[in-house]
Amino acid sequence: MKRVIVAGVGIALAVALTAVLLIARLAINDPFGEAPHPTDAAMLAQFARVRPSLESMGGMLEQDTGIERLGPNFTRPEPAPIGPDRLADYRARLQAAGIAHGVSRYRDAIEFIVSTQGLAIAGSGKSFVHAEHVHPDATVVDGDVDAALDTLADKDVLLQRRIGDGWWLQLDRR
C-alpha cells in the first residue's frame, strides 16, 4: 500500500514539475516559436530600400478604397473588392518589399505589417505606418522603439517613431 501511495505522489510531482516547466518556457519564450521582431536599425534600412514601393502601394490603396486588410492569404472584406490580377500584384509587391504580414487600412492610415508575434488578441506587431498624424493612442518616441519599450513598466502600449514625412515606425503591443 505504501508503494502505491509513494508511486502516486511521485507521478503527481512529476506532472506538476512538467507543468511548471512548460509554463515557464511559454512565459520566457514566444510560444509560437516565431523570430523576434526586427530591430529598428534593420527596419530603417529596409524602409530606405523599399519606401518608393510602399508609397506606390499607398497610391494603389487610395484607388482601391474597398480594401481594409490584405494579407498573404486573405482579404477583408472577403471576397476582395478588386480583381485577381490586382490582388496578385499587391501580394507580389508586398513580398518584394519584405512586408510579410500584409497591409491594413484604418482611418487615414495605412499600416504595412513587417512582423507579428503571438495571437491577434494577445500579440504584437512591428510596422511601417503611412499617416499624416500620430495615432491617437500612441506614445511618440524619439529613438529606438524597442529601447523605449524596455523602460516602460506597462508593456501594453502602442509606440510610434517618426521616420519620414508622413511615415512612422510602429511597435504595437496592445
N, C-alpha and C positions, 0 to 999 in steps of 0.2 A: 504494500500500500504506500509506504514511504517513497519507494522508487517511482511510482506513478505520479505522486504529488511533485517530487523533485523534477521529474521529466516535464510535467505540465508547466511548472514555474520556469524551467529553462526555456521551453518553447515560447512562453509568453514574453520572457525577457528578450529573446532573440527577435521576435516580431516587433516589440516596442523599440528596440535599438535600430532595427531596419527602418522603421517608420521615421524615427528621429533623424537618421542619416539622410533619408530621402528628402525630408522636408528641408533639412539644412542645405542639401545640394541645390534644391529648387530655389531657395532663398538667396543663395550666393551666385548661382549661375542662371543664365537665361534658360528657362525650362524648355524652350523650343529649339535650343542649340543654334540659334542664329548668331551671326557675326555681330560684333559691336557696331554701333553707328560710326560712319567715317568721321575723322577728326575735322575740325573747322578748316585746318590747312588743306587737307585733301579736298574738301568740298569747295573751297575758294579756288583751288587750281582747276577743278572740274568746271566751276562756273565760268572762269576765264576762257576755257576752251569752248564751252557749249552755249554761252549766252546768246549769240545770234540765232541759234536753233530754237532756244527757249522763247525768244522774242517772236520768232516766226510762228511757233505753235500758239503763242498767245494771240497773235493776229487771226489765226485759223479759228481759235475758240470764240473770238468776237463775232465771227461769221456764223459759227455753229452754236447758236445760243441755247439749243436744247440739251446740250451735254452738261451734266452735273458732275459725273465721275467717269473716268475712263481708266481701267486697269489693264494688265496684260491679258486677262481672260474674261473680263466682264465690262459692262457699261451700266450707267444709271442715267436715264431710265433704260429699261430693257423692254423691247428691243431698242437698239441705238437709233436716234433720230437722224442718222446720216447713212450714206450708202457703204457697202462693204469695202470698196476701194479706198474711200476717205478714211474709214476706220483702220484699215491696214496701213495707210500712210501715217496716221498718228502713231500707231504702235511701233512702226519701224523707226520713226523719228525719236520717240521716247527711248527705245532701246539703244539707238546710236548715241544718244546724249547721256546714257547711263542713268536714266530715270527708271529704276527697276519696278516701282510700285504705282506708276501712272500719274495721272493728273486729276485734280479736284478743283471745282469752281464753287466759291461761296461768296456771297455779297459781291463786292467789286474786286475780289482777289482770285488769283489763280495759283494753286499750290502744285509744284512739281515734286512728287514724293520720292526721294532718293533712297531712304532706308526706313524700315519699320522693325519693331521688335514686339513680341507678345501678341496679345489679342487687341482687337479694336476697342474693347471696353476697358482694358487694363494694360495698355502697352504704351509705346512711344514711337515717334516718328521724327525724322530729320529731313528737311525740305528746303527748296528754294521757293520763295513766295514773291509773286509779282503783284504789288499793290501800292497805291499812292500813299496810303497811311498805315501806320502800325495797327495790328489787330486790337480791338478794344480790351481784350482780356490779357494782352501780352505785357510782359516786362521787357523793356528795351535794355540791352546790354551793349557796352562799347567794345568789349573784347570777346574773347573766346566764350561761346555759349556753354561748352562743357565745363570749363573752369568756373563760370558763374554758377552753374547748377551745383557744383561741389560745395559752394559756400552757403547754399540755402538749406535751412532746416526742413522746409516744406518742399518736397520734390515734385509735387503735383502742380506743375506750372507750365506756362507757355512762354518761351523766351524767343525774342527776335533781335537780330543784329542787322543793321543796315549795311548792305554790301554794294550798293549802287543806287542810282537814281530810280526809285520805284521798285527796288529789289531788296529782299530780306533773306537772311539765313535763319531758319526757324528750327527750334527743338521743342516739340510738343509732348509733354509728359502728363497731360490731363486725362 
